[in-house]
């Protein structure tokens, strides 16, 4: 038994259907249903019975939900007590981020925050990808993290800004400006290595666009990507705000634009004071 299962049961009782509960929690409905079935097997009781198009609590379910609500209230009270106890005391701010987003912290947000909060101890934790960032927060290795959105519904998300993805190409490549998304079909691209977190993110973008480019080069040597583009090997999809030293290359937007959203995420519980302060600071700069 875990707190996630208890939250799923309470949400299902409140919303009347597992579909509505999953939507409210921003989780996949099959995952919610599976977690509830696992809890039922562990407890040896049936919590819900079908009622028309929804579900209704059984007698055992009503008792379990009452206990679950008490348990969740107690957890919230303990976390609030911990946060109040630490109020006003300097603390360590542990901030996981992917290697792509780490410069956003170290070059822009953290230096200014450190000037405003000189007593805070700041530690950036580099993670391989979005899943690793989420795991660091869930495991208690960090209170707050910077990552691409969306994230699973057990994490609270605070969008900061949208990032535009552009196409960087050799100057002789004949493409319209802006580039139709469909032009990516069969286009030779310089891409991160297969299996890497960056490649997984890019493949997700391409899948949503329903296009299949040709991998001309597959490498995680980010410093060499523009060299290959200059050599005419292929084009590169990358964030506009992280593009520099592109003299002699063509940088084109897509139509419609391709964007991703980045934000800060944390567990759905009170944050320690230093994390609360950084979240408010980052949102004011977003």
N, C-alpha and C positions, 0 to 999 in steps of 0.2 A: 504494500500500500504506500502511496506517496501523495504529496500535496497536489500534484498535477491531476491525478485521478479524482481527488476530492473536488477540485475546482470544476472539472468536467461534469461530475454528477450534479453539483449544485446548479451549474449553468443550464443543464438539461432540464432539471426540475423547474427552473425559473422561466425557461423559454418554451417548454412544452414539446419541442422536437429536437432531435439530435442535429438536424440540419441547421436550425436557427441557433442552437448553442454553439455549433462549430463556427458559424459566421460571426457571432458576437465575440468569439475568442480568437478569430483569425487563424483557425487551424483547419486541416482537412477533415471532413466528416468521417471518412473511414478510420482515421487515426483516433478520433474521439470515441467512436463506437467500439473500436478494439480495446482502448484503455478501460472503458466501462465494463466490457465483457470480462476482461482480465480481473478487474476488481470483484465482479460478481463471482467468478470462479474461486478467487482467494477467500472471499467471505462465505461462500456456500449458500448465497441467497440471490433471489432475483430482485433487482432494484426497480425495474420499469416493466410495465406491460403495455402492449399496443392499445391505443384508444383513438379510433378513427384514423386520421392521418398523422396523429402525433403519438405521444407516449404519456402514461400516467404512472405515478409512483405506486408501488405496492405497499402493503402495510410495513414490511421490512424496510422498503426504500424510504418511507417517511421518517422512520427512526434514524436511519443512516444519514439522511440529508440533514436532520436536526443536529446530529453529532458533528457532521462535516462542517456545518456553518459555525458551530462553537469552536471547532479546531482551527478553522481559517481565521476567525476573529482573534483567537489567542495568538496565532502566528503573527498577524498584523500588529497586535499590541506589543509583542516581544520585539519586533523589528523597529517599531516606533520608539520603544524605550531605549533600544541600543542607539538609535540616531540621536535622541535627545541627550543621552549620556555623553555622546561625543561632541555635542554642539559647542562651538567656540574653541575646540581644541584643534591644533594643526594636525593634519592627517596626510597619508600617502594617497595620491591619485594614481591608480593603475589604469592605463588606457590601452587596450588592445586595438590594433588596426592592421589592415592588410598592407603589404609592401607598397601597393599602389596608392593607398590613402595616407600612409605614414608621413609623407612630406607635408600633407595638409596640416597635421598636428605640429610637427617639429619646426616648420618654417613660418606658419601663420598664427595658429591659435595659441599654442603653448607659450611662446615667448611673451606675448602680451599678457596672458593670464598670470604668468609667473611674476611679472612686474606688479600686477594688482594684488597678488596673493603671495608675497615672498616667503611666508612660513610654510606653504604647501610643498610637499615632496612629490615630485612628478616622475612617473616611470612609464615609458611607452613599451608595450609588449607587441612585437611583430608576430603576425599570424599568417598562415599560408592562404587562407581564404575566408569567405563569409561563414562557413560552417565552423572553422576554428575559432573565429571571433565569438560566435554564439556560445561555443563550448566553454570558452574562458569565462564568460559572464555567468553561465549556468553553474559552473564548477566553483564559483566563488573566488577565482583568481583575479577578478576585476569587477569593479562596480558599474563601470560605464565603458562603452566601446563605440568606436567610429567604424561604420560599415556601409555597404550598399544596401538599399532597401528594395523590396520588402523583406521582413524577417518573420519567422513563425510567431504565432499569436501569444506564446507564453512570454515574449519579450515586449516591453513598452518601447515604442519607436517615436523619435522626435526628428522629423525631416529638417535638414539645414539648408540644402540647396540642390538644384538640378545641375547635372553635368552634361554638356553636349559632346557626343562622339562624332568626330570628323574623319574624313578620308584623306590621308597623306599619300601623294602619288608622285612618280617621276613626271617631270614637266611635259614630256612628249605624249603622255597618255591622253587619248582623245575621249573626254567625258564631259557631259553637260554640267553646268553650274546653276543651281545646286544639283547634286547627284541623286537620281531616282534610287530608292532603296532596291528596286529590282535589278539595278546595274551590278549589284554584288553577286548575282547568280553567275557562276563560272569565272569570276574575277580572281586573278592571282593575288594572294595576300601573304604578307609576312605575319606569322601567327605565333603565339606562345606554344611551348611544347605540349603535346598531348598528355593528359593526366594532371597537369598543373592547375592550380586554383585560377590563375588568370585565363587559361584556356577554357576552363569550365564556365567562367563568367561570359567569355566571348561567345562560346558555343550556345549559351542560353539566349544571348541577344540575337544571334543568327537564326536560331530555331524559331524565336518569336516572329522574326521577319519572314520566315519560310523561304530562306535563300541558302544556297550551298556554294560558297566560293572554293577556289582551288588553293590548298596550302602550298605556297611556293617555297617557304622556309618555315620550319617549326623549331623555335629556340626560345629559351628564357633569358638569353643575353640581351637585356633591354637596351644596353648601350650600343648594340650593333644593329638594331632594327632600322634606324634611319640610314645607316651605311648601305644596307641591302636595298632600301628603297632608292637611294641615289644611284646604285648600280643598275637599276632597272629590273631587279628581280621580281618585285611585286609592290603592291600598295600596303598601307598600314591603317588600321582603324584604331584611333586613340582619342583620349580626352583633349579637348581644345585647350583647357587651362594648363595642361601639362606638356604642351608642345613648345619646344624652344629649338633654336639653332636649325631652322628648316629652310635656310636660304637656298634658293634654287629648286625647291620642291613646291608642288601645288597642294594647298590645303583647302578642301571643299566641304561644305555642309551637305547634309542629306535632306531630301524632301520626300515625305515629311521628315522633320528633324528626328534624330535618334538621341534620346536622352536617358540618363539614369539619375536616380535620386540617392544622395548620401545623407546619413543622419546618425544621431547618437541613440544607442539602445541600452536598456538595462532590464533587470528582472522587475516584475510588477510588485515592488515593495519600496518602503521609504529608503531614500539614498542617504549615505553619510554626508555630513555637511560639506566637505570639500568637493564631492561629486555633484551635489546640488548646486554649489556655486559655479562649478565649471559648466554644467548644463545650462544654467541661466546665462552665463557669459557667452557661450557658443551660440545660443539661440539669438542673443542680441546682435551677434556679428553675422548671422546666417543671411 
